[in-house]
Amino acid sequence: REPILNKYPIFTLSYDIGSKGIFESEYNYHNLSLKIQKLLFLSPLGYSKVSFEAGKIFGTLPYPLLNIHRANQTYAYQFESYNLMNFLEFVSDQYASLHIYHNFEGILFNRIPLLNKLKWREVATFKGLWGSLENKNDPALNPEIFKFPLDENGKKLTYSLEKAPYIEASIGIANILKFFRVDYIVRLNYLDHPDISRSGLR
C-alpha cells in the first residue's frame, strides 16, 4: 500500500544506547536519528509525500551494528527501502536520506479517452541517500573491527557512501484495479558494483 501521511509534519526521534557489559553487550555506543514526513499539495500537479531522515552513531562498532541501509531485492516495491540496492551493500555511521513520492492525480490519463474511466494515476519517486564512515568505523583504516564481506571471487560486497549519494528514481502507474501499482525503477549511480540491477519493474 502507498504511504499515508497527515497534512501536518510528522516528527520521529529515535535514540538507542549500548553499554559494554550490560546484557552481554561488547560495545559502548549511542545511535540518534530524526525522521520528518510531510504531505505537500501542489495543485493542479497533484501532491507529494516527502520524507527526510538523518542519523548518527557515536562510538566504535563493527559494520553489522552500524546503519545498514534498507535494501530490497524482491519484486515487490517497498516505500521505505531502496528497491535496486543489494542487501548489505551500503553501511554508514552518519547519514541523511530524502524520499519523494509524487502522485500526479491523473493529470495526463484523465485527458485520454477510455483511460480516464480506469482512474489510473501517474506516479514518480526519487530516493537519495548520503552517508559516510568515520575512520574508526572503517575496516580499511581500523584493523581491530570486522572486515567488509567478500564474494567467492574476493570482490567487496559492502561499501561506504563516500564517493557520492546513492540515487534511484522511478515512474509508475498506480490505482490499477483500485489496488495495484507498477513502477519502472532506474538506479543512477554505483553501477560498477557486482551483481546489481540497473533497472527493473516492481
C-alpha angles and dihedrals in degrees: 000000000000117000114268117216134177119238088245120076116266117213122197120184119188130186128182127181132195122196121192113244097018113113088351092299114163098195142059113219147138123216117196126179138170127197126190123188126186137174114220123196111210102177127217089020096056125246140298132217109209126192124184122184133177132176145170135196119212113204141042113288140161113253096259088066096046125084104294101191118237111263131180123204096169126096093245114095114240119198096203095046138067102251098203097040120104122234112271090007098127132029131178141172091206126027148154127204136189124198121184123185117185127190113195091199094226097306089153105022093050089063095053116086114243091009090069089063092057091060092218116169129216112228137180135186138196125194124184128177126191121186148146144188126232114232092253091059096043110098090207090061102030113053092187096073132067117285119237112265121262131208124239089276094053095255121141117258098182127056143173121238097240097123100054142324117284109246134187131166137185145190122204153154119254134188094042104168084351089284116054132074130189124198133188106210129195126196108216105194147011085058093152093070115112122260097003129147113234093194141351150158119262 
